[in-house]
Each structure stands twice: as C-alpha cells, then as structure tokens.
Amino acid sequence: MRGSTELSLANFAVSSQNGFLPNEKPLEFLDDPYYASWEAIIAELPCLLNSASLRNHVDALSILSTSHLKSEPEWRRAYLILSFFTHSYIWEAGGPSEHLPPAISIPFLSVASHLGLPPTATYAALNLWNFTTTSSIQDFSNLDELHSLHTFSGTADEEWFYLISVAIEAHGASIIPVMLSAISAIQTQPQSPSTSHIVLGALIKYSYCIRDIGALLKRMNEKCNPDVFYNHIRPFLAGSKNMAVAGLPRGVFYDEGEGSGEWRMYSGGSNAQSSLIQFFDIVLGVEHKSTTGTKGSKAGFLTEMRNYMPGPHRSFLQTMESISNIRSYASTSPIPEVLDAYNFAVKENEKFRDIHIQIVTRYIIRPSRAQASAGKGVGGGLNLAVASTNGDTKSLQGTGGTELLPFLRGVRDDVRQTALE
C-alpha cells in the first residue's frame, strides 16, 4: 500500500516526506540576469517600505516577461516575489493604493495562472515557498534550522510568524499517508480485523500529531511580539476583499497597460488556505455548517479558500472529500476502541482550534482593544491595524476578510459536534 500511496500523493504534488511543502527547499534566487531588477527590490524590501519608497522603485521597473521562467521552483520564486511586491505596493505607509501598476500586474497574472493561484499574497507564497533550512537532510520540521527568505518588516517577529506555519506543515506531513492507508483499508477490507487495527493506529497517530502541532503553534509567543505583529506585520497581510474599512471599497485595479485592466478583490493570506489544516477536518468527516453571518458562511469561506491553494493541492482535498470514510466506519465498528480513538482525535482537533483562538486573541483582539482605548492606530495612513481600532471585537476582520472571532469559534464548534456518541 505504501508504494501506491506515494504514487497518488505525487500526482497531487504532495510530498510523502514534507506534505504540502516542496520536496526540496524553495529556490532562493532567480539566476537569470533578466530578473535582476526583481531580485534587487525584494532584497531591499523592508528598507524600501521603511522609507516609503517602494512604490517609486516599482514604478521605475520595466514590464518583464515570464518566458524566462523554466522550472517549477522558478515559477514559485516569481510568484513569491510578485506577491510581496503586490502587498507592499498596496499597503505601503501613507494609505492604500487602489492601483497596481503593469510592471507587477502583467507578470503576476501570468505566473498566477501557471500555478493555478490568484495574483495576491497567499499562504503558499508567504509560507510554503518562503523558507530555507540549514538541515543537510531536507528536514523542514526543526524550527531552529529554518529561516524565512523574505519579510515585509525585516523583523525576527515576522520571520518567526511564518516559520511556525512551515514547521507545522512539515510535522503534519507524516499523518497524510497514515490516514490514506486507513481509508484504503476501509475501502478494500471493511470487515477484516486488521482494518480495525489500521484505523485505530491511524487515529491515535493523528491525535498525537495534531497535539504536537498545537504545541508548535503555542511557540508563537517565543519570538513574535503581539504589538509588532498587529501594527507592523498584519497590515501587509491584508487582502483587497471586504477591505472598505481599510480604504479599498472597490478592491484594487490591476492595470494591464494601454487602457486595459480589471478591478479585483482577493482575500489576504490566511491559515484557512493551509491544505493541511483543511485535511485534518476532511479525514474526520467534519462538516462546516453553512450558517450565514454578516460576511457569509463558514463552509462557503473555507471552500473559497481552496482557490488560494496551489491547484494540485486543491484537487487533493476534493478527492479526499470523495473518499473520506473514517467517521462512518468508526460509527459502526464493533470494536469500541475505534470509536473511542475517533472521538479522541476529534477532541485533539478541537483543542488545536482553541489554541488558535487563544493566539488570535493575544495577537489581534487584545492589541485592537488597547489601541481603541488609546483612541488611535499606529502607522502612517489607513491600513488594517488603523481601521481595526473601533473596539468592536465581534466585527473585527481577519486578513482573509471574515469576522474573526465568530468565524473561528464556529469552526471550532463544528469540530466538536463531529464527535460520535
């Protein structure tokens, strides 16, 4: 079974070792001199943003073709660069820009189309393809060996924020083939005693894996200061959708030159764009109810977030939904330990969601309240931090454009209600 599992994972660009991270560490530089101007700007990005001169440098760029990109790592590197350019241009100090110039728009639309991604800063750009490691064995799970390739702020806080997600992705990778093996065993030998043992073992491994991931998420506190995150990092992660409060009522105009272009709205980078986090729910049969709030349904938002994942990963999750059978198997298993293991897995998933809510409270809700009490935001011009100082935490928006706490609590509650009696 292991060989066929690996083959099926490869078909979806999922690594049997690294999961949704690439097989090898991401490319650190586009070697072709043609892209030297891009590399020169990305290398100085924090300094340019600190001096509010990024837009001037981008406006002086020539429109580069994507025809010189040959390998998939090069396409991913270009996507990363243009993602950082896009959000830097939009959210540079002084107020948001509703206009994205052709030097970014034209190549970004091409690169995004090639990768099956939207032309905006996604979780893939900021996390999956934005790190390197000193590990000689391509082990991406050790935080002490990881480094981010690029940040907006130039701070260790921002680097740590991204690397926590990289380590989570790497640590969670091992559970993917384990759960696939359990699903396959149920499909092929549902009555076999060995299947019960396989499913039981898979659920126990799942539970401890997600517990370990929760412990990794808690490490956010070690090197990422909440005030730095809220005021100097989070504003650059915001998208252009549902961002009227931050100064983008129509989204952003992607200028394609010669009078052509299009107004576009995209969600910002969000953990909901992590294929691993959605995989955790799918394999347990979690159903996110479509209860409609002021910003739409949980189910609708999570489904929409798949459009912000690399195309093969999106297809993988769709396939997983069609074959997920562990919950139904656990509900009818004559072996009570299987049911207990399933509910244990659900409980560990719920605890992980609680940890996420605690992190959001520390890094977004409390700083928002503090600034509301002070009566002002930090930073030059309107951005997501400045716009989030009204003190109403119920309506406080995430970078993805959702109402933050109601959404996260609803997702957590959906997980809890998946438990079997």
N, C-alpha and C positions, 0 to 999 in steps of 0.2 A: 504493500500500500504506500510505503514511503516514496518510492520512485514515482508513482502516478500522482501523488500529492504534490511533489516538487514540480512535475511537468505542468500540472494545472495552474500552480502558482505562477510559474514562469510565463504562462500565456496571458496573465493579467499584470505583468511587470511587478509581481510581488516576490520578494526575496525570501527563500526558506530560512535564511540566517537573519536578515535585517528587516523583514516585513515590508512596510511601505517606504522605508528608506532605500536608497540605491544600494546595489551590490558593493560598489566601491565608493569611497568618499567623493563628494562633489568636486567638480573642476574649480580651481581657484583663480584661473586667469584665462582669458581668450588670447591664445598665442598669435593669432593672425594680426599683423600690424594694422590691418584695415579697421579694427575695432579699438585701436589705441585711445581714441578720444573718449569712448565709453569708460574704458578702464581707468583713465586718468581722473575722471569725475567721481566714479564710485570709490576710488582710493581716498579721495579727499572729502567725501560726502559730509561727515559730521562737521568739519571745519567750514565748509560752504554753507551749511544750514545755520551754524552758529553766527556767521557773519551776514546771514540773509542775502547771500549772493548766488545761491544755487540756480535760481531761475535765469539770472543773467548768463551763467555758463551754459545752461541748456539751450537758451535762445540762440547762442552762437554756434551750436552744433549743426553739422550737415546731416541730411537725412541719409542714414546708412541702410544698405540693402541687407537682407538676411541670407542672400545667396552664398555667402562665405561660411555659413554655419554648416558643418558636415556631420558631426556625430551628435547623438542624443545628449551627452553631457554638455556639449557646446550650446545646444538649443536651450537646455535648462539654465546654463550660466547666463545666457542672454535674457531669459525670462526673469531671472533674479535681478539682474542689473536694471532692466526696464521697469520692474515692479518698484524697486527702490526709487528710481527716477520719478515715476508717476506720483507716488505718495509724497515724496519730498517736494515736488513741484506744486502739488495741490495744497499742501499743508505748511509750507514754509511760513515763518513768522511774518506778521503783517496782515493776516487774513487769508482765507482760502481763495484759490484760483479756480474759476469755473471753466477755464480754458486750458487744454492740454495741447502743446504745440506739435506740429507734424514730425519734428525730429524724434519725439517719443511715440506719438500715436501710430504712425505708419509702420515702423518696425515692430512695435509691440503687438499690434493687431495680427501681424504675420506670425510672430513667434507664438502667441497665444493660440492661434488657430492650429498650428502644427502640433502643439502639445495637448489640445483639447481642453484648454483652460480659458477663463475670462482674462481680459487685459487689465488686471488690477493686482494688488499685492495680496496673494493668497497664503494660506498655511503652508503650501508646498514651497513657495518662494522664500518665505521667512524662516522656515524650519527644516523641511525635508531636504532642501538643496542649499542650505546656507550654513554649513559647518565643515570643519575638518577635524582630524584626530591625530594624535601622536602615536596611537596604537599601531604596532607592527603587524597585527593580525586582523585589521579592519574591524575591531570591536568598537561599536558605537555606544555601548551602554555605560561606560565609565565616565562620569561627569568630569573627573579630574584630568582626563585626556582629551576632552572636547574643547573646541574653540569656534566661535562664530566667525564667518567670513566677513560679514558686514553688519553694521547697525546704523540707525539714524542719528543717535545721540552721541555715539562714541563712548558710552558708559559701560562699565562692567555689569551694571544692573541690567541693561538691555540684553547684553550677551547671555547672562545667566537665565534671563526670562526665556530666550529661545532655546537654550541648551537643555533646560528641564524637559521641554517637549521632545527634543531629539532623543534624550536618554529614555523617556517613556516609550517612544516608538520602538527603540531598539530592544528594550526589556520586554515589551509586549509581543515582539515578533515570534517568540518561541511558541506562544499559545495558538497561533494560527494553524499550523499543520496538525497540532494535537486535536483541535476542535473539528478540523476537516476529517480526521481519521475516525472520530466518534460519529460524525454524521454519516460517513460512508459505511461504517459497521451497522448502523441502524437501517440503512437502505438495503444492504445486501444480506444481512443475517439478523433480522429483528428478534427472532426467537432464541438465538444462541446465547447460552450462559456467558460466553466470552464477550459478547456485546455489552452486557451489563457491566462487566469489569472494565471494559474500554471506556464506556461512558462515565462510569463512576470515577475512574482515574482522571479523565479529561476535566470533569467538573471540579475536582479537587485542585488540579493544577491551575485551572482558570482562576479559582478563588484566591489562591496564594499569589498568583501572578498579579491580579488586579489590586490585591492588598499591598504588594511591593510597589506597584505603580503609584498608589496613594501616598506611600511613604516618600517616593521621589517628588511628588507634587508638593508635599509639605516642606521640602527643602528649598522651595522658592524663597522662603524667609531668610535663608542664609546670606544671600548676596544681592537681593533685589529689594531696594528701599521703596516702600509704597508711595512716598511723595515723588520720588524720581520717576517711578513708573507712571503715576497718574498725570503728572504735569509735563514730562519731557519725552515719554515713550508712547503712551497710549494715543495722544493726538495724531501721531503719524500712522497708526494702525487703522484709523477710521476709514470707512469707505465713502461712497458718494450716494448711497441709497438711504432713505429715511434720515437724511442729514440736513434738513431745512433748519433745524435748531442750531446747527453749527455753521450755517452760511451757504449751504448748497441746495436751495429749494428745487432746482431743476437737474441736479446731478452735475456732471462735467461734460463739456463739449470736447469730443475727441476730433481735433482738427486734422483732416487728411489732405489739406492743401488745395489750392486752386478753387476755393469756394465750397469744397465738399467736406463732409464730416457729419457727426451724429452726436446728439445728447445721449449720454449713457449714465445709468445708475448701477453701482455694484456695492455689494456688502464688503466690509473690510475683513481683515484676517480674523479668524475665529477658530477656537478649538472644535467647533461643530464641523469644521472642514477636515478634521482628522479622520481618515478612514478607519484607523484602529479603534477610536472611541466609538464610532458607529458600529463597527464589527462586534464589539463587546455586547452591544444591545441585541443585534440581529441574531447572534448564535443562541441567545437565551430566549428568543421569541418575544422580546419587549415590544409592545405596541404603543407608540406615542399618539395619544388621542388628539383628535382634530378640534378640540375645544377652542373656539375663536376668541382671541383677545383683541385689543385695540390695534395690534400690529400683525394680526394674522395668527394662524395655528402653529402649534409646536411641530406637528407632523409635516405641515407644509414647509416650514422653515428648514427642518432637518433634511427634507428631500431636496429643497433648493440648494442647500449647502453642498450637495454632491456635485452640483455643476461647477463647484470651485475646487474639485479634486481632479488630479490627472485622469484622463479618460479611461485608461485600463483599470484604475482603482475603482472608479465609479461603476464600471461593468462588473467588477468582482463583487461589490456589495449587492448589486442587483441579482447576481447569480446566487449569492449566499441567501438572500431573502427567499428565493425559489426553492431552496433545498433544506433550509433550516428545519430541523425535526426534533431537536433535543428536548424541548419543552413538552411536546406531545408524547414523546417516549417516556419521559420521567413521570408524566401524569398517569400512565397506565402500567408502569413497571411493577411486577410483583415483588421486587426487591426494595424494601423500604429505604435502604441506604442510598439508592439512586435518587429518590425523591428528596431525602434529607440533603444530599450533596447539591442537588439543583437549587434548593432554597438557600443553602449556604452561599452558593455562587451569586444568587440574586441579592442577598444581604451584603456581600462584599462590594458588589456593583453600586448598591445604594450608598454604602459608606464612602465610596470613592466620590459619588456625586455630592455628598455632604462636605467632603474636604474641598471640592471645587467651589462650593458656595462659600465656605469659610475664606478661601483665598480671594474670591471676588469681593467679599465684604471687606477684607483687610486692604485690598489694593485699589478698590474703586468706590465702594459705598462710603467708607469712613472718610477718605480724602474729600469726597464730594460734600459730605456733611460739614467737614471742617472748613472748606472754602465757602460754603453757603453761610456759615456762621460769621466768617470774616467779611462776607459781602463782596468777594471778588475772586476771579480766577487768576492763574499765573500764566504768563506768556504774552507775546505781542500779537494782537489781533484776535479774531474769533477762531476758536477751534473746539474740539470735543470736550476738552477739560474746562475751558471757559464757559461753554454752553451748558455744562452739567452742574452748575452751582446753584440751582433753584431749591435744593434741599429735598425735593420730592424723589425719594429713592424708588418708589414704585414705578415711576415713569422713566427712571434713569436708563438710558440706552447703552447697549453694548456696541462694540465696533462693528458687529455684524448687522446692527440696526434693530435688534429686538429690545423689548422691555426686559431688562436684565434679570432682576430677581424673580419676578413671576415666571419667566421662561425657565430658569434653572430649577426652581422649586417644582415646577410642573413636570419637567423631565425626570427629576428625582422621584417624584410621586408615581410616575408611570412605571419606573423600575420597581418600586416597592410593590405595586399592585400586580406585578407579574408572578409573584410567589404563589405556589400551589398549596392547597390545603390537604 
